[in-house]
Amino acid sequence: MLHAERRPRPLIRALGPLYEVLEPLSWPIIRYAAGLILAWHGWLKVSRGVEAYAPTFAKMGYEPAVPIVILLAFVEFAGGLGVAIGLFTRFFAAAAALEMAEIVFDVYWSNGYSWLKQGYEYPLLWGLVLFAIALRGGGPWSVDKLIGREL
């Protein structure tokens, strides 16, 4: 049986009520941030056109490049918006986490850890955040919760 969670007391007691009011916002903030940042990357692919990205993906060995870029644009744009509003949250977050895993191991791994040296630090961070969102789901302030169903 799991232990009942015993919460630490705030160092500054007067902040306790504030934390209680704001704590429910912590999950939606993480979900909104991750989803909207992901959607931004997808929007770049949508707005510039997948044909603009296909040659870069083909050079990296991803063939056929156009369908792959279309899939990534969908995962990033539609999936990012889905994560942000909490619609099909687990599905889209898991899909994006898998994309980040591919990016980490196939694109950046050989450069080492540091993002400053084009390493895998940044996509690893986002992959782990998205994986956590996939595990947790949309949470209390999500469309999934509103409709009473999760994918």
C-alpha positions in Angstrom: 0.0 0.0 0.0 1.2 3.5 -0.8 2.0 5.8 2.0 -0.2 8.8 2.5 1.6 11.9 1.2 2.9 14.1 4.0 3.4 17.5 2.6 6.3 19.7 3.8 5.3 22.9 5.6 6.2 26.1 3.9 9.2 27.8 5.3 7.2 31.0 5.3 3.9 30.0 6.8 2.0 32.9 5.3 2.6 31.5 1.8 0.8 28.2 2.6 -2.6 29.4 1.5 -1.2 31.0 -1.7 0.5 27.7 -2.6 -2.7 25.8 -2.0 -4.6 28.1 -4.4 -1.9 28.1 -7.1 -0.8 24.4 -6.9 -3.6 23.2 -9.2 -2.2 25.5 -11.9 1.2 23.8 -12.0 0.2 20.9 -14.3 -1.7 23.0 -16.8 1.2 25.4 -17.0 3.6 22.6 -17.8 1.2 21.1 -20.3 0.5 24.5 -22.0 4.2 25.4 -22.3 5.2 22.0 -23.7 2.3 21.9 -26.1 2.6 25.4 -27.4 6.4 25.2 -27.9 5.8 21.9 -29.8 3.0 23.5 -31.8 5.3 26.3 -32.8 7.8 23.9 -34.3 5.0 22.2 -36.2 3.6 25.5 -37.4 6.9 26.3 -39.0 6.7 23.1 -41.0 3.1 23.8 -41.9 3.6 27.5 -42.8 6.8 27.0 -44.9 5.5 23.8 -46.5 6.8 20.3 -46.0 8.6 20.6 -49.3 10.9 23.2 -47.7 11.9 20.7 -45.0 12.1 17.5 -47.1 15.6 18.1 -48.6 17.1 18.5 -45.1 15.4 15.3 -43.9 16.5 13.4 -47.0 20.1 14.5 -46.3 19.8 13.0 -42.9 18.7 9.7 -44.4 15.0 10.0 -43.7 13.3 8.7 -46.8 10.7 9.1 -48.1 11.2 12.6 -46.7 7.9 14.3 -47.6 5.6 11.8 -45.8 7.9 11.9 -42.8 7.8 15.7 -42.6 4.0 15.6 -43.0 3.8 13.1 -40.0 6.2 15.3 -37.9 4.2 18.5 -38.8 1.0 16.7 -37.6 2.6 15.4 -34.4 4.1 18.8 -33.6 1.3 21.1 -34.6 -1.9 19.2 -34.0 -0.2 17.2 -31.2 1.2 20.3 -29.6 -2.2 22.0 -29.6 -3.7 18.8 -28.3 -1.2 18.6 -25.4 -1.8 22.3 -24.7 -5.6 22.0 -24.3 -5.4 18.5 -23.0 -7.2 16.7 -25.8 -5.9 13.2 -26.6 -3.1 14.2 -24.3 -1.5 10.9 -23.6 -1.5 9.9 -27.3 0.0 13.1 -28.6 2.5 13.5 -25.7 3.7 9.9 -26.3 4.0 10.5 -30.1 6.1 13.6 -29.5 8.2 11.8 -26.8 9.0 9.1 -29.4 9.9 11.8 -31.9 12.3 13.4 -29.3 13.8 10.0 -28.6 14.5 9.5 -32.3 16.0 13.0 -32.5 18.2 12.4 -29.4 19.6 9.0 -30.6 19.7 9.5 -34.3 20.5 13.2 -34.8 22.3 14.6 -31.7 23.8 11.6 -29.7 27.1 11.7 -31.5 27.6 15.3 -30.6 27.6 14.6 -26.9 25.4 16.0 -24.2 25.8 19.8 -24.3 23.2 21.7 -26.3 25.9 24.4 -26.8 27.8 21.9 -28.9 24.7 20.7 -30.7 24.3 17.8 -28.3 21.2 16.0 -27.1 20.5 18.0 -23.9 17.5 20.0 -25.3 15.6 17.3 -27.1 16.2 14.9 -24.2 14.7 17.4 -21.8 11.6 17.9 -24.0 11.3 14.2 -24.5 11.3 13.5 -20.8 8.7 16.3 -20.2 6.5 14.9 -22.9 6.9 11.4 -21.5 5.8 12.6 -18.1 2.8 14.3 -19.7 2.0 11.0 -21.4 2.2 9.2 -18.1 0.1 11.7 -16.2 -2.5 12.6 -18.9 -4.3 15.9 -19.2 -5.0 16.4 -15.6 -7.9 18.2 -14.0 -8.0 21.2 -16.3 -8.1 19.5 -19.7 -10.6 18.7 -22.5 -10.0 15.0 -21.7 -11.3 15.6 -18.2 -14.2 17.7 -19.5 -15.4 15.0 -21.9 -14.6 12.2 -19.3 -12.5 10.2 -21.7 -8.8 9.7 -22.5 -7.2 8.1 -25.5 
